[in-house]
């Protein structure tokens, strides 16, 4: 390796540490015949779960997939691999495709963005709403 290569590797290792993955491209979804088959992560594919396949993201990575046609989004967990393709960047489970209205078209233009686990968690307990007491003597 020459000095320029080492310097480039050094700079990339620091700059990408806090950068979350984003991409634009086409999304498709798994056919129903994959139901129950083992995914690359070892889990069984369940068309009712919000999961997806990606060519390079680590398993259990959470990504938000947004349908560019209607702005609908869904957060999915990467649990399978797909070959690198010039046609699509992510394959969604049937449930995830349904959430963003991708079923009828079969393929759609999407934006995907890696989500930190703390962003994905939703509020478990509703906020306490205080009720104001009114003075009925007036």
C-alpha positions as CSV (number, residue, x, y, z in Angstrom):
1,X,0.0,0.0,0.0
2,X,1.2,3.4,-0.7
3,X,0.9,6.4,1.6
4,X,-2.1,7.9,-0.2
5,X,-4.1,4.6,0.3
6,X,-3.3,4.4,3.9
7,X,-4.3,8.0,4.5
8,X,-7.6,7.5,2.6
9,X,-8.4,4.4,4.7
10,X,-7.6,6.3,7.9
11,X,-9.9,9.2,6.9
12,X,-12.7,6.9,5.8
13,X,-12.6,5.0,9.1
14,X,-13.2,8.1,11.1
15,X,-15.7,9.8,8.9
16,X,-18.0,6.8,8.5
17,X,-18.2,5.9,12.2
18,X,-21.2,8.2,12.9
19,X,-22.7,8.2,9.4
20,X,-26.0,6.3,9.0
21,X,-26.7,4.5,5.7
22,X,-29.1,6.1,3.2
23,X,-29.9,5.2,-0.4
24,X,-32.4,5.8,-3.2
25,X,-33.6,3.1,-5.6
26,X,-36.2,0.5,-6.3
27,X,-37.8,-1.8,-3.7
28,X,-39.6,-5.1,-4.4
29,X,-41.2,-7.6,-2.0
30,X,-41.0,-11.3,-1.3
31,X,-43.5,-13.6,-2.9
32,X,-45.8,-15.6,-0.6
33,X,-44.0,-18.9,-1.6
34,X,-41.1,-17.9,0.6
35,X,-43.3,-18.2,3.7
36,X,-41.5,-20.3,6.3
37,X,-38.2,-20.6,4.4
38,X,-35.0,-19.9,6.3
39,X,-33.5,-16.5,5.7
40,X,-29.7,-15.8,5.6
41,X,-29.8,-14.9,9.3
42,X,-31.3,-18.2,10.2
43,X,-34.8,-16.8,11.0
44,X,-37.8,-18.2,9.1
45,X,-39.4,-15.7,6.7
46,X,-42.8,-14.5,8.0
47,X,-44.7,-12.4,5.6
48,X,-46.6,-10.8,8.5
49,X,-43.4,-9.3,10.1
50,X,-41.7,-6.1,9.1
51,X,-38.5,-7.5,7.7
52,X,-36.3,-7.0,4.6
53,X,-33.4,-8.3,2.6
54,X,-30.4,-6.1,1.7
55,X,-27.2,-6.9,-0.1
56,X,-24.7,-5.5,2.5
57,X,-26.3,-4.0,5.7
58,X,-25.7,-6.1,8.8
59,X,-28.4,-8.4,10.1
60,X,-30.8,-6.7,12.7
61,X,-30.1,-3.2,11.2
62,X,-33.3,-1.1,11.3
63,X,-34.0,0.9,8.2
64,X,-36.9,3.3,7.4
65,X,-38.2,2.7,3.9
66,X,-40.2,5.6,2.4
67,X,-42.3,5.1,-0.8
68,X,-41.5,8.2,-2.9
69,X,-44.8,8.0,-4.7
70,X,-47.0,8.5,-1.6
71,X,-44.6,9.5,1.2
72,X,-45.6,6.5,3.4
73,X,-42.9,5.0,5.5
74,X,-42.2,1.8,7.4
75,X,-39.3,0.6,9.7
76,X,-38.0,-2.9,8.9
77,X,-35.4,-5.1,10.3
78,X,-32.8,-6.6,7.9
79,X,-32.8,-10.3,8.4
80,X,-31.9,-11.7,4.9
81,X,-29.4,-11.2,2.0
82,X,-30.1,-10.4,-1.6
83,X,-27.7,-10.3,-4.5
84,X,-26.4,-6.9,-5.5
85,X,-28.8,-5.8,-8.2
86,X,-29.0,-2.8,-10.5
87,X,-32.8,-3.2,-10.3
88,X,-33.6,-3.1,-6.6
89,X,-31.8,-2.0,-3.4
90,X,-34.1,-3.8,-0.9
91,X,-36.7,-6.6,-0.8
92,X,-39.5,-6.1,1.7
93,X,-41.7,-8.6,3.5
94,X,-45.3,-8.6,2.3
95,X,-46.4,-6.8,5.5
96,X,-43.8,-4.0,5.0
97,X,-44.8,-3.6,1.3
98,X,-48.5,-3.4,2.3
99,X,-47.6,-0.6,4.9
100,X,-46.2,1.6,2.1
101,X,-48.8,0.6,-0.6
102,X,-46.3,-1.3,-2.7
103,X,-48.4,-4.5,-3.2
104,X,-50.3,-3.5,-6.3
105,X,-47.3,-2.0,-8.2
106,X,-44.9,-4.8,-7.1
107,X,-41.9,-2.5,-7.4
108,X,-41.6,1.1,-6.4
109,X,-39.1,3.9,-6.0
110,X,-38.0,4.3,-2.4
111,X,-35.6,6.0,-0.1
112,X,-34.0,3.9,2.7
113,X,-32.4,5.4,5.8
114,X,-30.7,3.5,8.6
115,X,-32.5,4.1,11.9
116,X,-30.8,4.1,15.3
117,X,-32.5,1.6,17.7
118,X,-33.6,4.4,20.1
119,X,-35.4,6.2,17.2
120,X,-37.5,3.2,16.4
121,X,-38.9,2.7,19.9
122,X,-42.3,4.2,20.3
123,X,-43.9,5.5,23.4
124,X,-44.9,2.6,25.6
125,X,-46.8,4.5,28.3
126,X,-49.1,7.3,27.3
127,X,-48.4,10.7,28.8
128,X,-50.4,11.6,31.9
129,X,-52.9,14.3,31.1
130,X,-53.8,16.4,34.0
131,X,-57.4,17.5,34.3
132,X,-58.1,21.0,35.4
133,X,-60.5,21.4,38.2
134,X,-63.1,24.0,37.6
135,X,-64.6,26.0,40.5
136,X,-68.3,25.4,40.3
137,X,-69.1,28.0,43.0
138,X,-68.8,30.8,40.5
